[in-house]
Amino acid sequence: MDGNGRWALKNNLKKKEGHKAGIKSCINLIKSINKLDIHVKELSFYVFSSENWKRSISEIKNLFNLIEEFYQEFEKTAQNYNLKIRHYGSRKKLNGRILKIIDNVTKKTKNNTSTCINLVFNYGGRDEIVNSIKKIKSCKINKNNITKNLYTSTSKDPDLIIRTGGELRLSNFMLWQSAYSELYFTKKLWPDFNITDLKRIIINFKKRKRNYGK
């Protein structure tokens, strides 16, 4: 979900307002997910990269404050739309308040049966792979064992990865899982992204022929 900062700059606003608009865009999208012609089993949002800790302390603080501010609205949306919320990423460096928010919304929505919303938070693809290998105690390092120990072990590999903001790279996102994912890059900044954009991208995705390396 790239482009919050540039969106704020474009609209002569502080970067915090860009992150706020980005969170609202996320909530609006999951509210509209049932308007699609297909059922989306899982939708993952790259909320916070492990590399984002390199940003200024004030920006990180503002982002975490916004997460706390919008927590209740996010939980209410999940319950109203029968969405299951899951957290994928490391728990290291996260303070007690943020961990409580993550654990609460995960616990309260675990029995919901519609789309799974995966919040990819404090996540880095390379770190995930290294962490997975360290967990393999049998010393049998193979594809199946690595997959079983990833943060995303309860999910299937993504069919489609969308990046907003115009950059043409994965930026350490689901490196292992994206081996055969279809990629779509759009110049639209994340706060401007909506369900109509997602519909158009899915139409494009349906036209692609997937060979899975064959």
For each residue, the residues with C-beta under 8 A, 3 or more apart:
1: 4 22 25 26 45 46 47 164 190 193
2: 163 164 165 166 167 171 189 190
3: 6 7 22 164 165 166 188 189 190 191 192
4: 1 7 8 15 18 19 21 22 189 190 191
5: 8 9 15 18 19
6: 3 9 10 18 165 189
7: 3 4 10 11 18 21 22 189 190 191 192
8: 4 5 11 13 14 15 16 17 18 19 21
9: 5 6 12 13 15 18
10: 6 7 189
11: 7 8 17 18
12: 9
13: 8 9 17 18
14: 8 17 18
15: 4 5 8 9 18 19 59 62
16: 8 19 20 59 62 66
17: 8 11 13 14 20 21
18: 4 5 6 7 8 9 11 13 14 15 21 22 191
19: 4 5 8 15 16 22 23 62 63 66
20: 16 17 23 24 66
21: 4 7 8 17 18 24 25 191
22: 1 3 4 7 18 19 25 26 190 191
23: 19 20 26 27 66 67 70
24: 20 21 27 28 70 191
25: 1 21 22 28 29 190 191 192 193 194
26: 1 22 23 29 30 45
27: 23 24 30 31 70 73 74 77
28: 24 25 31 32 194 195
29: 25 26 32 33 43 193 194 195 198
30: 26 27 33 43 77 78 81 83 115 117
31: 27 28 77 81
32: 28 29 35 194 195
33: 29 30 36 40 43 81 115 195
34: 81 114
35: 32 195 199
36: 33 39 40 195 198 199 202
37: 199 202
38: 202
39: 36 115
40: 33 36 43 115
41: 115 116 156
42: 115 116 117 118 155 156 158
43: 29 30 33 40 115 116 117 118
44: 88 117 118 119 120 155 158 174
45: 1 26 117 118 119 120
46: 1 49 120 123 173
47: 1 67 119 120 121
48: 52 63 89 121 122 123
49: 46 52 123 124 171 172 173
50: 53 89 90 122 123 124 127 172
51: 54 124 171 172
52: 48 49 55 60 63
53: 50 60 93
54: 51
55: 52 59 60
56: 59 60
57: 60 61
58: 61 62
59: 15 16 55 56 62 63
60: 52 53 55 56 57 63 64
61: 57 58 64 65
62: 15 16 19 58 59 65 66
63: 19 48 52 59 60 66 67
64: 60 61 67 68 95 98
65: 61 62 68 69
66: 16 19 20 23 62 63 69 70
67: 23 47 63 64 70 71 98 101
68: 64 65 71 97 98 101
69: 65 66
70: 23 24 27 66 67 73 74
71: 67 68 74 75 101 105
72: 75 76
73: 27 70 76 77
74: 27 70 71 77 78 85 105
75: 71 72 78 79 85 104 105 108 109
76: 72 73 79 80
77: 27 30 31 73 74 80 81 83
78: 30 74 75 81 83 84 85 105 108 109 112 117
79: 75 76 82 83 108 109 112
80: 76 77
81: 30 31 33 34 77 78 114 115
82: 79 112 113 114
83: 30 77 78 79 109 112 114 115 116 117
84: 78 109 110 111 112 113 114 115 116 117
85: 74 75 78 105 106 109 116 117 119
86: 106 116 117 118 119 154 155
87: 102 106 118 119 121
88: 44 118 119 120 121 123 151 152 155
89: 48 50 120 121 122 123 151
90: 50 93 94 122 123 124 127 131 151
91: 94 99 122
92: 122
93: 53 90 122
94: 90 91 98 99 102 121 122
95: 64 98 99
96: 99 100
97: 68 100 101
98: 64 67 68 94 95 101 102
99: 91 94 95 96 102 103
100: 96 97 103 104
101: 67 68 71 97 98 104 105
102: 87 94 98 99 105 106 119 121
103: 99 100 106 107
104: 75 100 101 107 108
105: 71 74 75 78 85 101 102 108 109
106: 85 86 87 102 103 109 110
107: 103 104 110
108: 75 78 79 104 105
109: 75 78 79 83 84 85 105 106 112
110: 84 106 107
111: 84
112: 78 79 82 83 84 109
113: 82 84
114: 34 81 82 83 84
115: 30 33 39 40 41 42 43 81 83 84
116: 41 42 43 83 84 85 86 155
117: 30 42 43 44 45 78 83 84 85 86
118: 42 43 44 45 86 87 88 152 155
119: 44 45 47 85 86 87 88 102
120: 44 45 46 47 88 89 123 173 174
121: 47 48 87 88 89 94 102
122: 48 50 89 90 91 92 93 94
123: 46 48 49 50 88 89 90 120 127 128 151 173
124: 49 50 51 90 127 128 172
125: 128 129 170 172 173 174 175 176
126: 129 130 172 175
127: 50 90 123 124 130 131
128: 123 124 125 131 132 150 151 152 175 176
129: 125 126 132 133 146 150 175 176
130: 126 127 133 134
131: 90 127 128 134 135 149 151
132: 128 129 135 136 146 147 149 150 176
133: 129 130 136 141 146 149
134: 130 131
135: 131 132 149
136: 132 133 139 140 141 145 146 149
137:
138: 145
139: 136
140: 136 145
141: 133 136 145 146
142: 145 146
143: 146 147
144: 147 148
145: 136 138 140 141 142 148 149
146: 129 132 133 136 141 142 143 149 150 176
147: 132 143 144 150 153 176
148: 144 145 153
149: 131 132 133 135 136 145 146 153
150: 128 129 132 146 147 153 176 177
151: 88 89 90 123 128 131
152: 88 118 128 155 174 177
153: 147 148 149 150
154: 86
155: 42 44 86 88 116 118 152 177
156: 41 42
157: 174 177 178 179 180 181
158: 42 44 161 174 177 178 181
159: 181 182 205
160: 181 182 183 184 201 202 205
161: 158 170 173 174 178 181 182 183 184
162: 184 185 186 198 201
163: 2 167 168 169 170 171 183 184 185 186
164: 1 2 3 186 188 189 190 193
165: 2 3 6 186 187 188 189 190
166: 2 3 185 186 187
167: 2 163 171 185
168: 163 185
169: 163
170: 125 161 163 173 174 175 178 183
171: 2 49 51 163 167
172: 49 50 51 124 125 126 175
173: 46 49 120 123 125 161 170 178
174: 44 120 125 152 157 158 161 170 177 178 181
175: 125 126 128 129 170 172 178
176: 125 128 129 132 146 147 150 179
177: 150 152 155 157 158 174 181
178: 157 158 161 170 173 174 175 181 183
179: 157 176
180: 157 210 212 213
181: 157 158 159 160 161 174 177 178
182: 159 160 161 205 208 210
183: 160 161 163 170 178
184: 160 161 162 163 201 204 205
185: 162 163 166 167 168
186: 162 163 164 165 166 193 197 201
187: 165 166
188: 3 164 165 192 193 197
189: 2 3 4 6 7 10 164 165 192 193
190: 1 2 3 4 7 22 25 164 165 193
191: 3 4 7 18 21 22 24 25
192: 3 7 25 188 189
193: 1 25 29 164 186 188 189 190 197 198
194: 25 28 29 32 197 198
195: 28 29 32 33 35 36 198 199
196: 199 200
197: 186 188 193 194 200 201
198: 29 36 162 193 194 195 201 202
199: 35 36 37 195 196 202 203
200: 196 197 203 204
201: 160 162 184 186 197 198 204 205
202: 36 37 38 160 198 199 205 206
203: 199 200 206 207
204: 184 200 201 207 208
205: 159 160 182 184 201 202 208
206: 202 203
207: 203 204
208: 182 204 205
209:
210: 180 182
211: 214
212: 180
213: 180
214: 211
